[in-house]
């Protein structure tokens, strides 16, 4: 890769990079009779896959994969199939959503029950029922309260409807819902569940989207503490709130617009969608929760929290400083620049996000946040499971070596965000109104920063003869989830540190992020 790095990239340079890294970035889709999936990671060894459960399907990772596939020539049908499967999975949870819409307090039950009552964001692709990942024959408890992933599904659906790659007919087809289960078997079915049984079309992908909007309304997403992108302790995450706000804005815009004569086919499809959406809202008795007026109210209330928390400092700043939930810098905030962009954010807020996430940049990658114990030094040597179990978290904390947080693949993500903001600065002609202490003052500086982070992202690709953080060989030409540290103390007291790839390699989210970054450079 070193021979391909540049201090400044031309269009032809990016074309060469796209060609040379095509195999490295290629996202493998898994086709089953019940859907098309992207596993979180691709392993040669089934034992390694089973040990980490990274062969499962995460909604968040799948949507990133969808965007990358949609951006690559020749992969459009794969992208469409992946998205439609995610929407089918969402529809399969209709009964779970109905229960929470009627009784949002189900999410407040003691853990892990509260999180298991939420819309599930991970499942086993080998299961025709979209079943949960199992452990010892039982569904593995998981931190399913992840509103950011739900917002990404809405945003991607609007994206596909806008460009015509997914049609209203495809959203309206009834889908089987074998995975639909009530939160409590003792509860009577809700009105919408009973009606859906009588009218199978109300178990369509479109009905799943309608229910999801009502679900986010019922749980008060703008106030809710969720586990966010990192699937950890629930907190009021700015990133989750902002993603949902952006997705609801996009949906509201898509559903809006007056019906006029002599409409274009695209406009006719949009009008038909708005009518079909409204019909489903009425049929499911979700007026006041999922209709256009309700969406508008949700957006306004979401913005109030979003702006306040960014003013306060970042991701979850609305807690006492000594509270474990308090956080300012968090890489998840990049989501508010790309792939979701709340229209009400201004450039000063975006530059603030780049600035505080910039404080997490390490030698090899970007930390998720400070004092992140997951995959920190010697993680893989302490027999700690990479899961959401409280016992695993306690063990991670006990073994944590300060300053050895894993450094993730986010350089490509950061580079993309820099390019997006640079274009916005030029479009608005803005050179003032920057946050106090801002280190970036021009589009040129942002583009230079983007180049530096693209080069760092390319540098994360594994080479020959490398060993991963669990001591096992890792193959060449892979994009790992992160770079980890191994720390050893010699008998004479000297401390030795090695930086090596995580054994989670290749990660499909990392592939998607690099693809989208290169595509953004190509547009430059």
VEXSE-464788 format. One record per residue (C-alpha): x, y, z; residue number from 1. Coordinates in steps of 0.05 Angstrom, whole numbers, padded with zeros to 5 digits, always signed. Example, Ala and Ser with C-alpha at 12.3 -4.5 7.8 and 13.67 -1.06 7.14 Angstrom:
REM residues 2
<site <+00246 -00090 +00156> 1>,
<site <+00273 -00021 +00143> 2>,
END
This chain:
REM residues 524
<site <+00000 +00000 +00000> 1>,
<site <+00058 +00047 +00015> 2>,
<site <+00071 +00059 -00059> 3>,
<site <-00001 +00082 -00069> 4>,
<site <-00002 +00135 -00014> 5>,
<site <-00003 +00208 -00035> 6>,
<site <+00001 +00275 -00001> 7>,
<site <-00053 +00297 -00049> 8>,
<site <-00099 +00252 -00090> 9>,
<site <-00122 +00262 -00161> 10>,
<site <-00183 +00227 -00190> 11>,
<site <-00138 +00176 -00224> 12>,
<site <-00102 +00163 -00158> 13>,
<site <-00168 +00146 -00125> 14>,
<site <-00188 +00102 -00184> 15>,
<site <-00124 +00063 -00174> 16>,
<site <-00137 +00056 -00100> 17>,
<site <-00208 +00032 -00114> 18>,
<site <-00180 -00020 -00162> 19>,
<site <-00122 -00043 -00118> 20>,
<site <-00165 -00050 -00056> 21>,
<site <-00226 -00081 -00090> 22>,
<site <-00213 -00150 -00062> 23>,
<site <-00195 -00123 +00007> 24>,
<site <-00260 -00082 +00011> 25>,
<site <-00306 -00133 -00021> 26>,
<site <-00365 -00147 +00025> 27>,
<site <-00390 -00219 +00021> 28>,
<site <-00465 -00227 +00025> 29>,
<site <-00496 -00291 +00051> 30>,
<site <-00557 -00313 +00012> 31>,
<site <-00608 -00357 +00045> 32>,
<site <-00679 -00375 +00024> 33>,
<site <-00703 -00328 +00078> 34>,
<site <-00660 -00268 +00062> 35>,
<site <-00593 -00236 +00042> 36>,
<site <-00546 -00219 +00099> 37>,
<site <-00480 -00187 +00117> 38>,
<site <-00447 -00220 +00176> 39>,
<site <-00409 -00172 +00221> 40>,
<site <-00342 -00206 +00205> 41>,
<site <-00317 -00259 +00158> 42>,
<site <-00276 -00316 +00189> 43>,
<site <-00240 -00374 +00157> 44>,
<site <-00250 -00413 +00221> 45>,
<site <-00319 -00430 +00247> 46>,
<site <-00289 -00440 +00316> 47>,
<site <-00265 -00368 +00317> 48>,
<site <-00332 -00344 +00291> 49>,
<site <-00369 -00383 +00345> 50>,
<site <-00323 -00358 +00400> 51>,
<site <-00337 -00285 +00384> 52>,
<site <-00408 -00288 +00354> 53>,
<site <-00383 -00238 +00302> 54>,
<site <-00414 -00284 +00250> 55>,
<site <-00482 -00257 +00273> 56>,
<site <-00519 -00201 +00236> 57>,
<site <-00521 -00132 +00268> 58>,
<site <-00571 -00082 +00240> 59>,
<site <-00522 -00024 +00245> 60>,
<site <-00466 -00060 +00209> 61>,
<site <-00514 -00084 +00156> 62>,
<site <-00538 -00014 +00140> 63>,
<site <-00466 +00010 +00133> 64>,
<site <-00456 -00049 +00086> 65>,
<site <-00519 -00029 +00048> 66>,
<site <-00492 +00041 +00036> 67>,
<site <-00425 +00014 +00012> 68>,
<site <-00457 -00037 -00035> 69>,
<site <-00504 +00016 -00063> 70>,
<site <-00444 +00060 -00078> 71>,
<site <-00407 +00007 -00118> 72>,
<site <-00422 -00007 -00190> 73>,
<site <-00449 -00077 -00200> 74>,
<site <-00469 -00087 -00127> 75>,
<site <-00535 -00050 -00129> 76>,
<site <-00577 -00113 -00127> 77>,
<site <-00538 -00139 -00067> 78>,
<site <-00550 -00073 -00032> 79>,
<site <-00625 -00077 -00046> 80>,
<site <-00630 -00149 -00022> 81>,
<site <-00593 -00133 +00043> 82>,
<site <-00639 -00074 +00058> 83>,
<site <-00703 -00111 +00042> 84>,
<site <-00680 -00167 +00088> 85>,
<site <-00668 -00118 +00144> 86>,
<site <-00737 -00089 +00134> 87>,
<site <-00766 -00160 +00135> 88>,
<site <-00729 -00172 +00200> 89>,
<site <-00759 -00109 +00228> 90>,
<site <-00829 -00130 +00207> 91>,
<site <-00817 -00197 +00241> 92>,
<site <-00815 -00159 +00307> 93>,
<site <-00884 -00129 +00298> 94>,
<site <-00912 -00161 +00360> 95>,
<site <-00853 -00139 +00402> 96>,
<site <-00861 -00067 +00378> 97>,
<site <-00936 -00069 +00390> 98>,
<site <-00925 -00090 +00462> 99>,
<site <-00876 -00033 +00476> 100>,
<site <-00920 +00018 +00440> 101>,
<site <-00976 +00000 +00487> 102>,
<site <-00932 -00009 +00549> 103>,
<site <-00866 +00030 +00541> 104>,
<site <-00850 +00014 +00614> 105>,
<site <-00830 -00055 +00590> 106>,
<site <-00762 -00025 +00573> 107>,
<site <-00754 -00002 +00645> 108>,
<site <-00756 -00072 +00673> 109>,
<site <-00693 -00097 +00709> 110>,
<site <-00638 -00118 +00662> 111>,
<site <-00629 -00158 +00621> 112>,
<site <-00705 -00163 +00613> 113>,
<site <-00714 -00089 +00596> 114>,
<site <-00663 -00093 +00539> 115>,
<site <-00691 -00159 +00514> 116>,
<site <-00760 -00126 +00509> 117>,
<site <-00733 -00073 +00462> 118>,
<site <-00730 -00081 +00386> 119>,
<site <-00674 -00130 +00374> 120>,
<site <-00614 -00105 +00334> 121>,
<site <-00576 -00171 +00325> 122>,
<site <-00597 -00240 +00301> 123>,
<site <-00571 -00306 +00275> 124>,
<site <-00569 -00307 +00199> 125>,
<site <-00571 -00383 +00200> 126>,
<site <-00640 -00381 +00230> 127>,
<site <-00700 -00377 +00182> 128>,
<site <-00738 -00346 +00241> 129>,
<site <-00687 -00290 +00250> 130>,
<site <-00675 -00319 +00319> 131>,
<site <-00630 -00288 +00371> 132>,
<site <-00558 -00312 +00379> 133>,
<site <-00561 -00369 +00428> 134>,
<site <-00516 -00388 +00486> 135>,
<site <-00524 -00456 +00520> 136>,
<site <-00588 -00466 +00481> 137>,
<site <-00620 -00401 +00504> 138>,
<site <-00625 -00332 +00473> 139>,
<site <-00563 -00293 +00494> 140>,
<site <-00581 -00232 +00535> 141>,
<site <-00561 -00170 +00496> 142>,
<site <-00563 -00095 +00502> 143>,
<site <-00616 -00087 +00448> 144>,
<site <-00634 -00015 +00468> 145>,
<site <-00598 +00015 +00409> 146>,
<site <-00638 +00071 +00378> 147>,
<site <-00581 +00092 +00332> 148>,
<site <-00588 +00026 +00294> 149>,
<site <-00663 +00036 +00287> 150>,
<site <-00653 +00106 +00260> 151>,
<site <-00603 +00080 +00209> 152>,
<site <-00656 +00031 +00182> 153>,
<site <-00705 +00088 +00172> 154>,
<site <-00652 +00132 +00139> 155>,
<site <-00629 +00077 +00092> 156>,
<site <-00701 +00061 +00073> 157>,
<site <-00714 +00134 +00054> 158>,
<site <-00648 +00134 +00015> 159>,
<site <-00671 +00074 -00025> 160>,
<site <-00741 +00101 -00037> 161>,
<site <-00714 +00167 -00061> 162>,
<site <-00667 +00138 -00112> 163>,
<site <-00719 +00088 -00135> 164>,
<site <-00679 +00026 -00119> 165>,
<site <-00735 +00003 -00072> 166>,
<site <-00807 +00012 -00092> 167>,
<site <-00872 +00020 -00053> 168>,
<site <-00895 -00047 -00080> 169>,
<site <-00834 -00081 -00049> 170>,
<site <-00849 -00047 +00017> 171>,
<site <-00922 -00067 +00015> 172>,
<site <-00915 -00142 +00002> 173>,
<site <-00934 -00182 +00064> 174>,
<site <-00874 -00217 +00096> 175>,
<site <-00875 -00278 +00141> 176>,
<site <-00863 -00261 +00213> 177>,
<site <-00841 -00327 +00246> 178>,
<site <-00796 -00290 +00294> 179>,
<site <-00850 -00245 +00322> 180>,
<site <-00860 -00258 +00396> 181>,
<site <-00895 -00219 +00451> 182>,
<site <-00854 -00189 +00506> 183>,
<site <-00897 -00226 +00556> 184>,
<site <-00937 -00288 +00539> 185>,
<site <-00988 -00268 +00591> 186>,
<site <-01006 -00203 +00555> 187>,
<site <-01066 -00201 +00509> 188>,
<site <-01049 -00182 +00437> 189>,
<site <-01054 -00108 +00421> 190>,
<site <-01106 -00081 +00374> 191>,
<site <-01056 -00072 +00318> 192>,
<site <-01031 -00144 +00327> 193>,
<site <-01102 -00171 +00321> 194>,
<site <-01115 -00129 +00259> 195>,
<site <-01049 -00151 +00228> 196>,
<site <-01070 -00223 +00236> 197>,
<site <-01134 -00208 +00199> 198>,
<site <-01099 -00166 +00146> 199>,
<site <-01031 -00196 +00127> 200>,
<site <-01011 -00132 +00090> 201>,
<site <-01004 -00100 +00159> 202>,
<site <-00944 -00145 +00169> 203>,
<site <-00910 -00114 +00109> 204>,
<site <-00843 -00079 +00110> 205>,
<site <-00880 -00013 +00106> 206>,
<site <-00921 -00032 +00168> 207>,
<site <-00855 -00048 +00203> 208>,
<site <-00830 +00022 +00188> 209>,
<site <-00894 +00053 +00213> 210>,
<site <-00890 +00013 +00277> 211>,
<site <-00818 +00033 +00286> 212>,
<site <-00836 +00107 +00284> 213>,
<site <-00891 +00095 +00335> 214>,
<site <-00843 +00054 +00378> 215>,
<site <-00792 +00111 +00378> 216>,
<site <-00847 +00159 +00397> 217>,
<site <-00875 +00115 +00452> 218>,
<site <-00807 +00104 +00485> 219>,
<site <-00791 +00179 +00479> 220>,
<site <-00726 +00168 +00442> 221>,
<site <-00704 +00240 +00455> 222>,
<site <-00703 +00226 +00530> 223>,
<site <-00688 +00152 +00530> 224>,
<site <-00622 +00124 +00555> 225>,
<site <-00598 +00073 +00504> 226>,
<site <-00536 +00030 +00496> 227>,
<site <-00517 +00065 +00431> 228>,
<site <-00467 +00044 +00379> 229>,
<site <-00420 +00011 +00429> 230>,
<site <-00474 -00031 +00462> 231>,
<site <-00454 -00013 +00533> 232>,
<site <-00483 +00022 +00594> 233>,
<site <-00546 +00059 +00575> 234>,
<site <-00539 +00135 +00574> 235>,
<site <-00573 +00192 +00538> 236>,
<site <-00531 +00189 +00475> 237>,
<site <-00528 +00250 +00430> 238>,
<site <-00508 +00205 +00372> 239>,
<site <-00570 +00161 +00379> 240>,
<site <-00616 +00221 +00386> 241>,
<site <-00586 +00256 +00326> 242>,
<site <-00589 +00196 +00281> 243>,
<site <-00663 +00186 +00296> 244>,
<site <-00677 +00261 +00286> 245>,
<site <-00642 +00259 +00219> 246>,
<site <-00679 +00196 +00197> 247>,
<site <-00747 +00224 +00217> 248>,
<site <-00731 +00289 +00180> 249>,
<site <-00716 +00249 +00117> 250>,
<site <-00779 +00208 +00125> 251>,
<site <-00822 +00270 +00138> 252>,
<site <-00794 +00303 +00075> 253>,
<site <-00807 +00241 +00034> 254>,
<site <-00879 +00236 +00058> 255>,
<site <-00891 +00311 +00048> 256>,
<site <-00908 +00348 -00016> 257>,
<site <-00976 +00365 -00045> 258>,
<site <-01007 +00321 -00098> 259>,
<site <-01007 +00359 -00164> 260>,
<site <-01029 +00344 -00235> 261>,
<site <-00980 +00318 -00287> 262>,
<site <-00933 +00291 -00235> 263>,
<site <-00868 +00258 -00255> 264>,
<site <-00865 +00183 -00242> 265>,
<site <-00820 +00196 -00182> 266>,
<site <-00870 +00247 -00154> 267>,
<site <-00927 +00199 -00165> 268>,
<site <-00890 +00144 -00127> 269>,
<site <-00878 +00193 -00070> 270>,
<site <-00951 +00212 -00067> 271>,
<site <-00971 +00139 -00069> 272>,
<site <-00922 +00125 -00012> 273>,
<site <-00952 +00181 +00030> 274>,
<site <-01022 +00153 +00020> 275>,
<site <-01001 +00082 +00034> 276>,
<site <-00963 +00104 +00097> 277>,
<site <-01024 +00141 +00122> 278>,
<site <-01069 +00081 +00108> 279>,
<site <-01024 +00036 +00149> 280>,
<site <-01022 +00087 +00206> 281>,
<site <-01098 +00087 +00209> 282>,
<site <-01105 +00012 +00202> 283>,
<site <-01056 +00001 +00260> 284>,
<site <-01091 +00054 +00302> 285>,
<site <-01026 +00093 +00309> 286>,
<site <-01052 +00164 +00297> 287>,
<site <-01016 +00211 +00344> 288>,
<site <-00955 +00165 +00345> 289>,
<site <-00932 +00155 +00273> 290>,
<site <-00970 +00204 +00229> 291>,
<site <-00936 +00263 +00195> 292>,
<site <-00955 +00313 +00249> 293>,
<site <-00928 +00267 +00303> 294>,
<site <-00863 +00259 +00265> 295>,
<site <-00856 +00335 +00261> 296>,
<site <-00866 +00341 +00336> 297>,
<site <-00814 +00286 +00349> 298>,
<site <-00764 +00323 +00306> 299>,
<site <-00773 +00388 +00344> 300>,
<site <-00766 +00354 +00411> 301>,
<site <-00706 +00315 +00388> 302>,
<site <-00671 +00378 +00365> 303>,
<site <-00680 +00411 +00433> 304>,
<site <-00640 +00355 +00466> 305>,
<site <-00590 +00349 +00409> 306>,
<site <-00571 +00422 +00409> 307>,
<site <-00568 +00425 +00485> 308>,
<site <-00523 +00365 +00492> 309>,
<site <-00475 +00389 +00438> 310>,
<site <-00471 +00457 +00473> 311>,
<site <-00457 +00420 +00538> 312>,
<site <-00398 +00384 +00506> 313>,
<site <-00415 +00321 +00466> 314>,
<site <-00441 +00251 +00473> 315>,
<site <-00473 +00245 +00542> 316>,
<site <-00454 +00307 +00580> 317>,
<site <-00519 +00316 +00618> 318>,
<site <-00495 +00278 +00679> 319>,
<site <-00451 +00295 +00738> 320>,
<site <-00377 +00293 +00717> 321>,
<site <-00364 +00235 +00765> 322>,
<site <-00422 +00194 +00737> 323>,
<site <-00400 +00134 +00695> 324>,
<site <-00450 +00156 +00642> 325>,
<site <-00417 +00225 +00632> 326>,
<site <-00379 +00231 +00567> 327>,
<site <-00359 +00286 +00519> 328>,
<site <-00314 +00258 +00464> 329>,
<site <-00341 +00196 +00430> 330>,
<site <-00329 +00172 +00359> 331>,
<site <-00403 +00155 +00351> 332>,
<site <-00415 +00230 +00343> 333>,
<site <-00386 +00224 +00273> 334>,
<site <-00453 +00193 +00254> 335>,
<site <-00484 +00262 +00257> 336>,
<site <-00441 +00284 +00198> 337>,
<site <-00441 +00218 +00160> 338>,
<site <-00481 +00177 +00144> 339>,
<site <-00536 +00217 +00178> 340>,
<site <-00537 +00293 +00176> 341>,
<site <-00591 +00329 +00217> 342>,
<site <-00609 +00389 +00174> 343>,
<site <-00615 +00434 +00235> 344>,
<site <-00541 +00426 +00255> 345>,
<site <-00498 +00484 +00236> 346>,
<site <-00425 +00483 +00213> 347>,
<site <-00401 +00505 +00281> 348>,
<site <-00433 +00444 +00312> 349>,
<site <-00403 +00398 +00259> 350>,
<site <-00334 +00428 +00269> 351>,
<site <-00342 +00419 +00343> 352>,
<site <-00356 +00345 +00331> 353>,
<site <-00294 +00338 +00288> 354>,
<site <-00253 +00374 +00341> 355>,
<site <-00274 +00332 +00401> 356>,
<site <-00270 +00266 +00363> 357>,
<site <-00201 +00289 +00341> 358>,
<site <-00180 +00284 +00413> 359>,
<site <-00189 +00209 +00407> 360>,
<site <-00140 +00200 +00350> 361>,
<site <-00084 +00151 +00368> 362>,
<site <-00021 +00125 +00336> 363>,
<site <-00056 +00072 +00293> 364>,
<site <-00131 +00088 +00294> 365>,
<site <-00184 +00126 +00332> 366>,
<site <-00209 +00107 +00401> 367>,
<site <-00283 +00099 +00412> 368>,
<site <-00277 +00140 +00476> 369>,
<site <-00227 +00148 +00533> 370>,
<site <-00223 +00092 +00584> 371>,
<site <-00253 +00043 +00535> 372>,
<site <-00236 -00026 +00564> 373>,
<site <-00260 -00068 +00505> 374>,
<site <-00200 -00098 +00469> 375>,
<site <-00152 -00056 +00511> 376>,
<site <-00083 -00084 +00528> 377>,
<site <-00079 -00160 +00535> 378>,
<site <-00155 -00165 +00528> 379>,
<site <-00151 -00230 +00489> 380>,
<site <-00104 -00262 +00540> 381>,
<site <-00151 -00254 +00599> 382>,
<site <-00207 -00300 +00575> 383>,
<site <-00257 -00243 +00571> 384>,
<site <-00316 -00254 +00525> 385>,
<site <-00330 -00198 +00474> 386>,
<site <-00402 -00192 +00496> 387>,
<site <-00450 -00149 +00536> 388>,
<site <-00449 -00192 +00599> 389>,
<site <-00439 -00151 +00664> 390>,
<site <-00388 -00202 +00688> 391>,
<site <-00347 -00192 +00625> 392>,
<site <-00350 -00116 +00634> 393>,
<site <-00327 -00122 +00706> 394>,
<site <-00268 -00166 +00685> 395>,
<site <-00250 -00116 +00630> 396>,
<site <-00249 -00060 +00681> 397>,
<site <-00206 -00100 +00729> 398>,
<site <-00154 -00116 +00676> 399>,
<site <-00153 -00047 +00642> 400>,
<site <-00085 -00015 +00631> 401>,
<site <-00092 +00060 +00627> 402>,
<site <-00077 +00090 +00560> 403>,
<site <-00083 +00025 +00520> 404>,
<site <-00152 +00034 +00491> 405>,
<site <-00164 -00002 +00425> 406>,
<site <-00155 +00043 +00364> 407>,
<site <-00210 +00029 +00314> 408>,
<site <-00217 +00033 +00238> 409>,
<site <-00251 +00101 +00242> 410>,
<site <-00197 +00139 +00204> 411>,
<site <-00235 +00127 +00139> 412>,
<site <-00300 +00150 +00173> 413>,
<site <-00265 +00213 +00199> 414>,
<site <-00236 +00228 +00130> 415>,
<site <-00306 +00223 +00099> 416>,
<site <-00334 +00271 +00151> 417>,
<site <-00278 +00321 +00137> 418>,
<site <-00295 +00321 +00063> 419>,
<site <-00369 +00329 +00077> 420>,
<site <-00358 +00389 +00122> 421>,
<site <-00308 +00420 +00073> 422>,
<site <-00361 +00419 +00018> 423>,
<site <-00412 +00449 +00065> 424>,
<site <-00364 +00505 +00084> 425>,
<site <-00353 +00522 +00011> 426>,
<site <-00427 +00518 -00005> 427>,
<site <-00445 +00565 +00051> 428>,
<site <-00385 +00611 +00041> 429>,
<site <-00375 +00607 +00116> 430>,
<site <-00309 +00627 +00147> 431>,
<site <-00334 +00651 +00214> 432>,
<site <-00376 +00625 +00271> 433>,
<site <-00326 +00571 +00288> 434>,
<site <-00326 +00541 +00358> 435>,
<site <-00277 +00571 +00408> 436>,
<site <-00208 +00540 +00400> 437>,
<site <-00226 +00507 +00334> 438>,
<site <-00164 +00480 +00299> 439>,
<site <-00196 +00478 +00230> 440>,
<site <-00212 +00543 +00194> 441>,
<site <-00217 +00527 +00120> 442>,
<site <-00240 +00473 +00071> 443>,
<site <-00167 +00465 +00050> 444>,
<site <-00147 +00446 +00120> 445>,
<site <-00204 +00396 +00124> 446>,
<site <-00184 +00364 +00059> 447>,
<site <-00112 +00358 +00082> 448>,
<site <-00137 +00325 +00145> 449>,
<site <-00180 +00278 +00103> 450>,
<site <-00119 +00257 +00062> 451>,
<site <-00079 +00243 +00125> 452>,
<site <-00134 +00199 +00153> 453>,
<site <-00145 +00162 +00087> 454>,
<site <-00071 +00145 +00088> 455>,
<site <-00077 +00121 +00160> 456>,
<site <-00137 +00078 +00141> 457>,
<site <-00098 +00046 +00084> 458>,
<site <-00041 +00034 +00134> 459>,
<site <-00087 -00008 +00177> 460>,
<site <-00092 -00062 +00123> 461>,
<site <-00054 -00123 +00148> 462>,
<site <+00010 -00146 +00115> 463>,
<site <+00047 -00213 +00110> 464>,
<site <+00068 -00251 +00171> 465>,
<site <+00028 -00211 +00222> 466>,
<site <+00002 -00237 +00288> 467>,
<site <-00063 -00214 +00319> 468>,
<site <-00075 -00192 +00391> 469>,
<site <-00093 -00263 +00412> 470>,
<site <-00026 -00289 +00390> 471>,
<site <-00052 -00325 +00328> 472>,
<site <-00031 -00310 +00257> 473>,
<site <-00074 -00261 +00218> 474>,
<site <-00076 -00262 +00143> 475>,
<site <-00053 -00207 +00096> 476>,
<site <-00098 -00156 +00061> 477>,
<site <-00150 -00153 +00116> 478>,
<site <-00184 -00094 +00150> 479>,
<site <-00187 -00108 +00224> 480>,
<site <-00238 -00079 +00272> 481>,
<site <-00183 -00045 +00312> 482>,
<site <-00110 -00045 +00332> 483>,
<site <-00097 -00072 +00401> 484>,
<site <-00037 -00070 +00447> 485>,
<site <+00001 -00126 +00481> 486>,
<site <+00039 -00103 +00542> 487>,
<site <+00092 -00145 +00577> 488>,
<site <+00138 -00130 +00636> 489>,
<site <+00208 -00159 +00633> 490>,
<site <+00243 -00186 +00695> 491>,
<site <+00286 -00124 +00698> 492>,
<site <+00224 -00079 +00702> 493>,
<site <+00224 -00055 +00630> 494>,
<site <+00156 -00052 +00597> 495>,
<site <+00148 -00073 +00525> 496>,
<site <+00088 -00055 +00482> 497>,
<site <+00067 -00082 +00415> 498>,
<site <+00010 -00056 +00371> 499>,
<site <-00023 -00112 +00332> 500>,
<site <-00088 -00123 +00294> 501>,
<site <-00150 -00146 +00331> 502>,
<site <-00168 -00219 +00315> 503>,
<site <-00235 -00191 +00290> 504>,
<site <-00210 -00187 +00218> 505>,
<site <-00236 -00172 +00168> 506>,
<site <-00294 -00130 +00195> 507>,
<site <-00347 -00114 +00144> 508>,
<site <-00363 -00046 +00175> 509>,
<site <-00289 -00028 +00165> 510>,
<site <-00294 -00050 +00092> 511>,
<site <-00357 -00008 +00082> 512>,
<site <-00326 +00053 +00114> 513>,
<site <-00264 +00051 +00069> 514>,
<site <-00307 +00041 +00007> 515>,
<site <-00351 +00101 +00025> 516>,
<site <-00290 +00143 +00040> 517>,
<site <-00258 +00128 -00028> 518>,
<site <-00324 +00143 -00062> 519>,
<site <-00327 +00210 -00026> 520>,
<site <-00256 +00226 -00050> 521>,
<site <-00276 +00206 -00121> 522>,
<site <-00332 +00258 -00119> 523>,
<site <-00280 +00311 -00100> 524>,
END
